[in-house]
């Protein structure tokens, strides 16, 4: 769970680094992947992040249900799982907000 979020964060940091090579602009509809010929597509990365958040939420829900049913008495693990799920969700929300801000900025550009 955490590794996919860490991988997403490292890809975001790498994307913010200044470009060092020539910039190539492709034609719309060429079917190129956003990650390049050997990298993952953006949609795959986004899907993995959403799946990671979903898995964290389900794991936390399972631990809460086990705690309520009396199957476990370790409240610390339950709280840690809940906080991890909340942190994953907050990260996904911030990524969504940044994507929307970028889209809105592009839409405000004059051609």
MDAnalysis code that builds the backbone (N, CA, C; Angstrom):
import MDAnalysis as mda
import numpy as np

u = mda.Universe.empty(333, n_residues=111, atom_resindex=np.repeat(np.arange(111), 3), trajectory=True)
u.add_TopologyAttr("name", ["N", "CA", "C"] * 111)
u.add_TopologyAttr("resid", np.arange(1, 112))
u.add_TopologyAttr("resname", ["UNK", "UNK", "UNK", "UNK", "UNK", "UNK", "UNK", "UNK", "UNK", "UNK", "UNK", "UNK", "UNK", "UNK", "UNK", "UNK", "UNK", "UNK", "UNK", "UNK", "UNK", "UNK", "UNK", "UNK", "UNK", "UNK", "UNK", "UNK", "UNK", "UNK", "UNK", "UNK", "UNK", "UNK", "UNK", "UNK", "UNK", "UNK", "UNK", "UNK", "UNK", "UNK", "UNK", "UNK", "UNK", "UNK", "UNK", "UNK", "UNK", "UNK", "UNK", "UNK", "UNK", "UNK", "UNK", "UNK", "UNK", "UNK", "UNK", "UNK", "UNK", "UNK", "UNK", "UNK", "UNK", "UNK", "UNK", "UNK", "UNK", "UNK", "UNK", "UNK", "UNK", "UNK", "UNK", "UNK", "UNK", "UNK", "UNK", "UNK", "UNK", "UNK", "UNK", "UNK", "UNK", "UNK", "UNK", "UNK", "UNK", "UNK", "UNK", "UNK", "UNK", "UNK", "UNK", "UNK", "UNK", "UNK", "UNK", "UNK", "UNK", "UNK", "UNK", "UNK", "UNK", "UNK", "UNK", "UNK", "UNK", "UNK", "UNK"])
u.atoms.positions = np.array([
    [0.826, -1.186, 0.000],
    [0.000, 0.000, 0.000],
    [0.872, 1.252, 0.000],
    [1.747, 1.308, 0.990],
    [2.569, 2.496, 1.155],
    [3.581, 2.622, 0.033],
    [4.030, 1.480, -0.521],
    [5.022, 1.547, -1.585],
    [4.439, 2.171, -2.842],
    [3.181, 1.888, -3.156],
    [2.591, 2.491, -4.350],
    [2.372, 3.986, -4.154],
    [2.045, 4.401, -2.932],
    [1.901, 5.832, -2.657],
    [3.264, 6.506, -2.730],
    [4.299, 5.837, -2.208],
    [5.651, 6.378, -2.277],
    [6.112, 6.470, -3.722],
    [5.797, 5.450, -4.517],
    [6.167, 5.481, -5.927],
    [5.453, 6.618, -6.645],
    [4.187, 6.832, -6.319],
    [3.438, 7.932, -6.925],
    [4.042, 9.275, -6.543],
    [4.439, 9.414, -5.284],
    [5.047, 10.662, -4.828],
    [6.392, 10.893, -5.501],
    [7.182, 9.826, -5.698],
    [8.476, 10.006, -6.354],
    [8.296, 10.351, -7.825],
    [7.281, 9.777, -8.473],
    [7.014, 10.137, -9.873],
    [6.559, 11.587, -9.984],
    [5.774, 12.040, -9.011],
    [5.328, 13.435, -9.016],
    [6.504, 14.370, -8.811],
    [7.438, 13.996, -7.936],
    [8.620, 14.824, -7.715],
    [9.499, 14.849, -8.957],
    [9.616, 13.708, -9.635],
    [10.412, 13.665, -10.857],
    [9.765, 14.494, -11.960],
    [8.449, 14.531, -11.989],
    [7.749, 15.315, -13.008],
    [7.925, 16.808, -12.784],
    [8.153, 17.220, -11.533],
    [8.328, 18.631, -11.243],
    [9.754, 19.095, -11.490],
    [10.686, 18.151, -11.698],
    [12.075, 18.522, -11.960],
    [12.153, 19.220, -13.315],
    [13.076, 20.168, -13.479],
    [13.174, 20.876, -14.752],
    [13.599, 19.938, -15.871],
    [13.059, 20.168, -17.034],
    [13.387, 19.351, -18.196],
    [14.808, 19.650, -18.645],
    [15.559, 18.597, -19.003],
    [16.948, 18.789, -19.407],
    [17.166, 18.494, -20.877],
    [16.204, 17.974, -21.544],
    [16.367, 17.630, -22.944],
    [15.421, 18.423, -23.817],
    [15.486, 18.170, -25.129],
    [14.570, 18.864, -26.032],
    [13.138, 18.414, -25.792],
    [12.234, 19.335, -25.940],
    [10.821, 19.052, -25.735],
    [10.208, 18.698, -27.076],
    [9.526, 17.557, -27.129],
    [8.865, 17.142, -28.357],
    [7.370, 17.229, -28.155],
    [6.705, 17.838, -29.090],
    [5.257, 17.967, -29.016],
    [4.668, 17.017, -30.039],
    [3.794, 16.138, -29.572],
    [3.178, 15.177, -30.464],
    [1.830, 15.668, -30.955],
    [1.311, 14.974, -31.924],
    [0.002, 15.282, -32.476],
    [-1.037, 14.511, -31.675],
    [-2.151, 15.147, -31.401],
    [-3.209, 14.490, -30.639],
    [-3.702, 13.269, -31.394],
    [-3.943, 12.212, -30.673],
    [-4.459, 11.003, -31.283],
    [-3.398, 10.078, -31.830],
    [-2.112, 10.349, -31.556],
    [-1.070, 9.462, -32.056],
    [-1.016, 8.153, -31.288],
    [-1.664, 8.117, -30.128],
    [-1.690, 6.898, -29.346],
    [-0.457, 6.697, -28.490],
    [0.290, 7.739, -28.241],
    [1.468, 7.614, -27.386],
    [1.042, 7.536, -25.939],
    [1.847, 6.843, -25.171],
    [1.591, 6.739, -23.746],
    [2.248, 7.910, -23.051],
    [1.614, 8.388, -21.985],
    [2.129, 9.541, -21.258],
    [3.457, 9.244, -20.596],
    [3.727, 8.004, -20.222],
    [4.957, 7.651, -19.543],
    [6.103, 7.384, -20.491],
    [5.918, 7.538, -21.764],
    [6.963, 7.252, -22.725],
    [6.859, 5.805, -23.183],
    [7.762, 5.400, -24.065],
    [7.670, 4.054, -24.615],
    [7.915, 2.951, -23.584],
    [8.722, 3.218, -22.550],
    [9.020, 2.174, -21.579],
    [8.443, 2.449, -20.197],
    [7.773, 3.576, -20.013],
    [7.210, 3.927, -18.707],
    [5.735, 3.600, -18.639],
    [5.194, 3.617, -17.431],
    [3.763, 3.332, -17.288],
    [2.918, 4.503, -17.788],
    [1.750, 4.192, -18.275],
    [0.827, 5.232, -18.721],
    [0.279, 5.968, -17.504],
    [-0.105, 7.206, -17.701],
    [-0.635, 8.001, -16.596],
    [-1.897, 7.373, -16.035],
    [-2.734, 6.851, -16.910],
    [-3.976, 6.231, -16.437],
    [-3.682, 5.012, -15.564],
    [-2.639, 4.247, -15.915],
    [-2.265, 3.096, -15.087],
    [-1.772, 3.544, -13.718],
    [-0.976, 4.606, -13.687],
    [-0.461, 5.133, -12.427],
    [-1.602, 5.628, -11.557],
    [-2.535, 6.338, -12.165],
    [-3.679, 6.854, -11.417],
    [-4.557, 5.714, -10.901],
    [-4.779, 4.711, -11.732],
    [-5.579, 3.559, -11.321],
    [-4.904, 2.833, -10.153],
    [-3.578, 2.679, -10.208],
    [-2.855, 2.027, -9.113],
    [-2.991, 2.818, -7.816],
    [-2.943, 4.142, -7.913],
    [-3.072, 4.981, -6.717],
    [-4.463, 4.847, -6.111],
    [-5.482, 4.853, -6.953],
    [-6.857, 4.713, -6.455],
    [-7.058, 3.327, -5.843],
    [-6.498, 2.301, -6.482],
    [-6.601, 0.949, -5.925],
    [-5.896, 0.850, -4.577],
    [-4.758, 1.522, -4.448],
    [-4.021, 1.519, -3.184],
    [-4.846, 2.159, -2.074],
    [-5.494, 3.267, -2.388],
    [-6.347, 3.932, -1.401],
    [-7.525, 3.036, -1.038],
    [-8.101, 2.391, -2.023],
    [-9.230, 1.498, -1.772],
    [-8.818, 0.331, -0.877],
    [-7.653, -0.249, -1.140],
    [-7.172, -1.360, -0.319],
    [-6.914, -0.913, 1.115],
    [-6.344, 0.280, 1.286],
    [-6.089, 0.797, 2.636],
    [-7.401, 1.012, 3.385],
    [-8.408, 1.536, 2.687],
    [-9.714, 1.752, 3.315],
    [-10.350, 0.419, 3.723],
    [-10.268, -0.572, 2.842],
    [-10.858, -1.879, 3.150],
    [-10.129, -2.560, 4.305],
    [-8.801, -2.439, 4.340],
    [-8.033, -3.038, 5.433],
    [-8.399, -2.386, 6.763],
    [-8.528, -1.070, 6.758],
    [-8.908, -0.360, 7.984],
    [-10.316, -0.753, 8.418],
    [-11.234, -0.857, 7.464],
    [-12.602, -1.274, 7.797],
    [-12.618, -2.682, 8.390],
    [-11.807, -3.566, 7.821],
    [-11.731, -4.928, 8.345],
    [-11.210, -4.966, 9.771],
    [-10.211, -4.124, 10.054],
    [-9.679, -4.093, 11.416],
    [-10.683, -3.494, 12.394],
    [-11.434, -2.496, 11.951],
    [-12.461, -1.914, 12.821],
    [-13.541, -2.949, 13.116],
    [-13.969, -3.679, 12.091],
    [-14.994, -4.707, 12.297],
    [-14.497, -5.793, 13.248],
    [-13.223, -6.177, 13.109],
    [-12.652, -7.188, 14.007],
    [-12.586, -6.667, 15.440],
    [-12.274, -5.395, 15.586],
    [-12.204, -4.801, 16.925],
    [-13.589, -4.735, 17.565],
    [-14.574, -4.331, 16.786],
    [-15.941, -4.224, 17.307],
    [-16.491, -5.610, 17.661],
    [-16.136, -6.613, 16.868],
    [-16.620, -7.968, 17.129],
    [-15.882, -8.631, 18.288],
    [-14.820, -8.002, 18.772],
    [-14.077, -8.561, 19.894],
    [-13.016, -9.560, 19.491],
    [-12.722, -9.661, 18.195],
    [-11.713, -10.606, 17.721],
    [-10.300, -10.136, 18.049],
    [-10.119, -8.849, 18.236],
    [-8.822, -8.289, 18.604],
    [-9.049, -7.220, 19.663],
    [-8.039, -7.033, 20.483],
    [-8.158, -5.990, 21.502],
    [-7.059, -4.942, 21.354],
    [-6.346, -4.992, 20.233],
    [-5.246, -4.060, 19.999],
    [-5.780, -2.816, 19.292],
    [-6.132, -1.820, 20.064],
    [-6.692, -0.595, 19.508],
    [-5.627, 0.209, 18.757],
    [-4.360, -0.002, 19.094],
    [-3.293, 0.751, 18.434],
    [-3.198, 0.400, 16.950],
    [-3.254, -0.899, 16.639],
    [-3.199, -1.311, 15.237],
    [-4.406, -0.793, 14.462],
    [-5.555, -0.786, 15.104],
    [-6.770, -0.282, 14.455],
    [-6.619, 1.203, 14.148],
    [-6.124, 1.967, 15.105],
    [-5.954, 3.410, 14.899],
    [-4.891, 3.705, 13.848],
    [-3.815, 2.914, 13.842],
    [-2.769, 3.103, 12.830],
    [-3.333, 2.829, 11.443],
    [-4.102, 1.755, 11.290],
    [-4.706, 1.440, 9.994],
    [-5.668, 2.537, 9.555],
    [-6.457, 3.061, 10.489],
    [-7.382, 4.150, 10.150],
    [-6.630, 5.405, 9.726],
    [-5.550, 5.730, 10.437],
    [-4.770, 6.918, 10.079],
    [-4.060, 6.744, 8.746],
    [-3.571, 5.535, 8.459],
    [-2.943, 5.288, 7.162],
    [-3.957, 5.437, 6.033],
    [-5.143, 4.898, 6.228],
    [-6.183, 5.017, 5.206],
    [-6.560, 6.477, 4.995],
    [-6.650, 7.232, 6.085],
    [-6.974, 8.656, 5.973],
    [-5.866, 9.414, 5.245],
    [-4.614, 9.079, 5.538],
    [-3.485, 9.732, 4.882],
    [-3.456, 9.419, 3.393],
    [-3.726, 8.163, 3.030],
    [-3.797, 7.791, 1.613],
    [-4.886, 8.593, 0.903],
    [-6.034, 8.705, 1.549],
    [-7.145, 9.434, 0.940],
    [-6.814, 10.914, 0.785],
    [-6.157, 11.501, 1.787],
    [-5.767, 12.912, 1.700],
    [-4.769, 13.134, 0.568],
    [-3.821, 12.203, 0.400],
    [-2.855, 12.320, -0.692],
    [-3.562, 12.252, -2.039],
    [-4.482, 11.313, -2.181],
    [-5.231, 11.194, -3.432],
    [-6.054, 12.451, -3.700],
    [-6.637, 13.024, -2.663],
    [-7.412, 14.258, -2.808],
    [-6.522, 15.410, -3.253],
    [-5.324, 15.513, -2.693],
    [-4.402, 16.580, -3.086],
    [-3.931, 16.405, -4.525],
    [-3.689, 15.168, -4.935],
    [-3.306, 14.916, -6.328],
    [-4.438, 15.331, -7.252],
    [-5.672, 14.988, -6.880],
    [-6.829, 15.403, -7.682],
    [-6.921, 16.918, -7.770],
    [-6.720, 17.606, -6.636],
    [-6.789, 19.067, -6.627],
    [-5.729, 19.674, -7.536],
    [-4.521, 19.127, -7.512],
    [-3.447, 19.642, -8.370],
    [-3.760, 19.395, -9.840],
    [-4.326, 18.238, -10.145],
    [-4.711, 17.965, -11.530],
    [-5.774, 18.948, -12.004],
    [-6.749, 19.219, -11.159],
    [-7.794, 20.179, -11.532],
    [-7.231, 21.583, -11.696],
    [-6.310, 21.972, -10.813],
    [-5.684, 23.290, -10.942],
    [-4.914, 23.395, -12.252],
    [-4.195, 22.334, -12.611],
    [-3.457, 22.332, -13.871],
    [-4.386, 22.416, -15.065],
    [-5.481, 21.667, -15.028],
    [-6.458, 21.704, -16.107],
    [-7.066, 23.097, -16.237],
    [-7.431, 23.696, -15.104],
    [-8.021, 25.032, -15.141],
    [-7.026, 26.059, -15.665],
    [-5.760, 25.903, -15.304],
    [-4.736, 26.823, -15.803],
    [-4.589, 26.703, -17.317],
    [-4.620, 25.479, -17.816],
    [-4.528, 25.270, -19.264],
    [-5.742, 25.873, -19.958],
    [-6.921, 25.723, -19.374],
    [-8.130, 26.269, -19.983],
    [-8.128, 27.796, -19.987],
    [-7.420, 28.419, -19.053],
    [-7.350, 29.882, -19.016],
    [-6.340, 30.451, -20.012],
    [-5.487, 29.598, -20.576],
    [-4.475, 30.081, -21.522],
    [-5.139, 30.592, -22.788],
    [-4.579, 31.677, -23.283],
    [-5.081, 32.216, -24.540],
    [-4.247, 31.655, -25.682],
    [-4.934, 31.286, -26.737],
    [-4.246, 30.682, -27.876],
    [-3.977, 31.714, -28.925],
])
